[in-house]
Amino acid sequence: MIRQKGPVGQLIMMGIPGTDLDVETHSLIGEEGVGNFILFTRNVRGGPGQVERLCSDLREACADAGLPSPLIAVDQEGGPVQRLGPPLWPRLPSNQEVALSMRPEVQVRIQAEAAAEVLASVGIGLNLAPVLDLAPTGVRGVLRDRSYGPYAQDVSALGENYIRTLQANGVWATAKHFPGIGRAKRDPHFYRPVVTASREVLLHEMSPFRAGIEAGVRAMMTSHVVFPALDPDGPATFSRIIADRILRQEMGFQGLLMSDDLEMRGATTECSIGDAAVRALLAGHDLLLICHTVQGVREALNALFMAWSQGILTTRSIDVSLSHIAQLRE
């Protein structure tokens, strides 16, 4: 029986420690209503059969707890960020390799088809790809070869092609990291970067995300980066200007909006993970990533429940987020 935590457990996507459904995760499903999961290399070391069983066990545990079927996600970009990789799965080319190939418009379809085939075969329905950040020429940013390149037109075309192909093959795509972190020189895993580009430059570099919306991308991920020209008061994770006014209202995105991992220092430099969770939802996010510790998940749950019970988070706003999540479950 789920404790009276209300609906907030459904707003978290958590990481789990190993290759099997562990006691702590089972407890969070049954007692707290957590119902979405992200897999990492640590979760897939046993190969296709093991991953398929793990996904099946997660779905069964959610069903036993009276929860909807879970969203199960993974970072399957290609190149350096490929959780299901060699030698157990085929290697996917990086975005940079695709962009530099002789026929990138063909190679990006092959990249997306290969990712979809692997993920669908083991029961993973959401890929946290493609990266739509530009990699501006002359900027030593944090993306390395994860970007399709420095030019908005090229990244837009390849990203749109990837999204349409992946989703046509049964796996939802996630455009990241809005509004674009290619200019960030510090890694948000360890710092809270600041990108000082002008509003005009930033709006131009959002072009691939506009193309992704036009392509029907079902999910979007923001970043723990501060963009003073857009909102000087905090990172995109906590910015209602960026997440709601720009992305939702001006650009027309109506899908699932998720945070990056709230255990990254870019999110918790100046606040606790519980505060970060509340602030991200108030900014307009639907789903919160907490990728590594049970303690982090429990801290976020307690803070979210408190904010909900006090009316800081409204039932109406939570219902909107749950509807966005439900659209991907379908």
C-alpha positions in Angstrom: 0.0 0.0 0.0 1.4 3.4 -1.0 1.6 5.8 1.9 -0.3 9.0 1.8 2.4 10.8 -0.2 -0.1 12.0 -2.8 1.0 11.9 -6.5 4.5 13.3 -6.1 6.3 10.0 -6.5 5.2 9.9 -10.1 7.1 13.1 -10.8 10.5 11.5 -10.1 12.6 9.4 -12.4 15.2 7.5 -10.3 18.4 5.6 -10.9 18.8 2.2 -9.4 22.0 0.6 -8.0 22.6 -2.6 -9.9 21.5 -5.2 -12.4 18.5 -6.4 -10.4 15.4 -4.8 -8.8 16.8 -4.1 -5.3 14.9 -3.9 -2.0 15.3 -0.1 -1.6 13.9 0.6 -5.1 11.1 -1.9 -4.5 10.3 0.0 -1.3 10.2 3.4 -3.1 7.8 1.9 -5.7 5.5 0.3 -3.2 5.5 2.8 -0.4 6.2 6.1 -2.1 4.8 5.6 -5.6 8.0 6.3 -7.5 7.2 5.0 -11.0 9.9 6.1 -13.5 13.5 4.9 -13.9 16.7 5.7 -15.7 19.3 3.0 -16.5 23.1 3.4 -16.6 26.0 1.2 -17.4 25.9 -0.2 -13.9 22.4 -1.6 -14.6 23.1 -3.3 -18.0 26.3 -5.3 -17.4 24.5 -8.7 -17.8 23.5 -8.1 -21.4 20.2 -8.1 -23.3 18.5 -10.9 -21.3 19.3 -9.3 -18.0 18.2 -5.8 -19.1 14.9 -7.2 -20.4 14.3 -9.0 -17.1 15.1 -5.8 -15.1 12.6 -3.7 -17.2 10.0 -6.4 -16.8 10.5 -6.5 -13.0 10.2 -2.8 -12.8 6.9 -2.9 -14.7 5.6 -5.8 -12.6 6.5 -4.0 -9.3 4.7 -0.8 -10.5 1.6 -2.9 -11.4 1.6 -4.6 -8.0 1.7 -1.2 -6.4 -1.3 0.0 -8.4 0.9 2.4 -10.5 0.8 3.0 -14.2 3.4 1.3 -16.4 6.7 3.1 -15.8 8.8 5.2 -18.1 12.2 3.6 -18.5 14.9 5.8 -20.0 18.5 5.6 -20.9 21.2 7.9 -22.4 21.9 6.1 -25.8 23.4 9.0 -27.7 26.3 7.2 -29.3 30.0 7.7 -29.1 31.1 8.4 -25.5 27.6 8.4 -24.1 26.1 4.9 -24.9 24.9 3.0 -21.9 24.1 -0.2 -23.9 27.4 -0.5 -25.7 30.2 -2.9 -26.8 30.9 -5.7 -26.4 27.3 -6.6 -25.6 25.7 -4.3 -28.1 26.9 -2.7 -31.3 28.8 0.6 -31.1 26.8 3.7 -32.2 28.7 6.6 -33.9 28.9 9.8 -32.0 27.0 12.9 -33.2 30.3 14.4 -34.4 31.1 11.3 -36.4 27.7 11.4 -38.0 28.1 15.1 -38.9 31.5 14.7 -40.4 30.6 11.6 -42.5 30.2 11.7 -46.2 26.4 11.5 -46.1 25.3 12.7 -42.6 21.6 12.7 -43.6 21.9 8.9 -44.2 24.1 8.2 -41.2 21.8 10.0 -38.7 19.0 7.7 -39.8 21.2 4.7 -39.3 22.2 6.0 -35.9 18.6 6.5 -34.8 17.4 3.2 -36.2 20.2 1.3 -34.4 19.4 3.0 -31.1 15.7 2.3 -31.4 16.3 -1.4 -32.2 18.5 -1.9 -29.2 16.2 -0.1 -26.8 12.9 -1.5 -28.0 14.3 -5.0 -27.9 14.8 -4.8 -24.1 11.8 -2.7 -23.1 13.3 0.8 -22.8 10.8 3.3 -24.3 12.6 6.7 -23.8 16.0 7.7 -25.2 17.6 10.8 -23.6 18.8 11.8 -27.1 19.4 13.6 -29.3 21.8 16.3 -28.1 20.7 19.5 -29.9 23.2 21.9 -28.4 25.5 23.6 -30.8 29.3 23.3 -30.4 30.4 26.9 -31.5 33.7 27.1 -33.3 36.5 28.3 -31.0 34.6 27.5 -27.8 36.2 24.8 -25.6 32.9 23.6 -24.2 31.9 20.5 -22.3 30.2 18.6 -25.1 33.2 17.3 -27.0 31.9 15.1 -29.8 28.4 14.9 -28.5 27.1 17.7 -30.7 26.2 17.6 -34.4 28.3 20.7 -35.0 28.6 24.5 -34.8 25.9 25.5 -37.3 22.3 25.8 -36.3 21.0 24.8 -39.7 23.0 21.6 -39.8 22.2 20.6 -36.2 18.5 21.4 -36.8 18.3 19.1 -39.9 20.2 16.2 -38.3 18.3 16.5 -35.0 14.9 16.6 -36.8 15.9 13.6 -38.8 17.0 11.7 -35.7 13.8 12.5 -33.8 11.5 11.4 -36.6 13.4 8.2 -37.2 13.7 7.2 -33.6 10.1 7.8 -32.8 8.9 6.1 -36.0 10.8 3.0 -34.7 8.9 2.9 -31.4 11.2 4.8 -29.0 10.5 8.4 -27.8 13.2 11.0 -28.2 14.4 13.7 -25.8 15.9 16.9 -27.1 18.6 18.2 -24.8 19.9 20.4 -23.1 17.6 23.4 -23.5 18.2 26.2 -24.2 21.7 25.0 -25.3 24.9 24.4 -23.3 27.5 24.3 -26.1 29.1 27.5 -24.8 29.4 26.3 -21.2 33.1 25.9 -20.3 32.5 24.2 -17.0 30.8 20.8 -16.4 27.5 21.1 -14.6 28.1 17.8 -13.0 30.6 19.7 -10.8 29.9 23.4 -11.1 27.1 25.8 -12.0 28.3 27.2 -15.4 27.3 30.7 -16.6 26.9 31.4 -20.4 27.2 35.1 -21.0 26.1 35.2 -24.7 23.6 37.8 -25.7 19.9 37.1 -25.9 20.1 37.3 -29.7 22.9 34.7 -29.9 21.0 32.4 -27.5 17.8 32.6 -29.4 19.6 31.7 -32.6 21.3 28.7 -30.9 17.8 27.5 -29.8 17.0 26.9 -33.5 17.6 23.1 -33.3 15.1 22.9 -30.4 12.5 24.7 -32.5 13.2 22.2 -35.3 12.8 19.4 -32.8 9.4 20.7 -31.7 8.3 20.8 -35.3 9.5 17.2 -35.7 7.2 16.2 -32.9 9.8 15.5 -30.2 7.9 14.1 -27.2 10.3 15.1 -24.4 12.8 17.9 -23.7 15.5 18.2 -21.0 16.8 21.5 -19.6 20.3 22.2 -18.1 21.8 23.4 -14.8 23.4 26.4 -16.6 22.7 30.1 -16.0 21.9 32.3 -19.0 21.9 35.9 -17.6 20.6 37.3 -20.9 17.5 35.2 -20.5 17.1 35.0 -16.7 19.9 36.3 -14.3 18.3 34.7 -11.2 19.4 31.0 -11.6 19.9 28.1 -14.0 17.4 26.9 -16.6 16.4 24.2 -14.1 14.8 26.8 -11.8 13.8 29.4 -14.5 10.1 29.8 -15.2 11.1 32.3 -17.9 13.1 29.7 -19.8 11.0 26.6 -19.1 7.5 28.1 -19.4 7.6 31.5 -21.1 10.2 30.7 -23.8 9.8 27.0 -24.3 6.1 26.5 -23.6 4.5 29.8 -24.6 6.8 31.3 -27.2 8.1 28.0 -28.9 4.9 26.0 -28.4 6.3 22.9 -26.8 3.5 20.8 -25.3 5.4 17.6 -24.4 7.2 16.2 -21.3 9.8 18.6 -19.8 12.3 17.0 -17.5 15.3 18.3 -15.5 18.8 17.0 -15.8 20.0 15.0 -12.8 19.3 17.0 -9.6 22.2 15.4 -7.9 24.6 17.3 -10.1 26.4 20.2 -8.4 25.0 22.6 -11.0 21.6 22.1 -9.3 22.6 21.9 -5.7 25.4 24.5 -5.5 23.2 26.8 -3.4 20.4 24.6 -2.2 19.5 21.1 -1.0 18.2 18.5 -3.4 14.7 18.8 -1.9 14.7 22.6 -2.5 16.0 21.9 -6.1 13.1 19.5 -6.7 10.5 21.9 -5.6 12.0 24.8 -7.5 12.3 22.8 -10.7 8.6 21.8 -10.6 7.6 25.4 -9.9 9.6 26.5 -12.9 7.4 24.2 -15.1 9.2 20.8 -15.2 7.1 17.7 -15.3 9.7 15.0 -14.3 12.7 15.2 -12.1 15.8 13.1 -12.7 17.6 11.8 -9.5 20.1 9.3 -10.8 22.3 7.9 -8.1 21.3 7.8 -4.5 18.2 6.6 -2.6 18.9 9.3 0.0 18.5 11.9 -2.8 15.2 10.4 -3.9 13.8 10.3 -0.4 14.9 13.9 0.3 13.2 15.1 -2.8 10.0 13.1 -2.0 9.8 14.6 1.4 10.3 18.2 0.1 7.7 17.7 -2.7 5.1 16.2 -0.4 5.6 19.1 2.1 5.3 21.7 -0.7 2.1 19.9 -2.1 0.5 19.6 1.4 1.1 23.3 2.0 -0.3 24.3 -1.4 3.0 25.6 -2.8 2.7 22.9 -5.5 -0.9 22.8 -6.6 -2.8 19.7 -7.5 -3.7 21.3 -10.8 -0.1 21.8 -11.8 0.8 18.3 -10.7 -2.1 16.9 -12.8 -0.8 18.7 -15.8 2.6 17.1 -15.3 1.1 13.7 -14.8 -0.8 14.1 -18.1 2.4 14.9 -19.9 4.0 11.8 -18.4 1.0 9.7 -19.3 1.2 10.7 -22.9 4.6 9.0 -23.2 3.4 5.9 -21.3 0.8 5.4 -24.1 
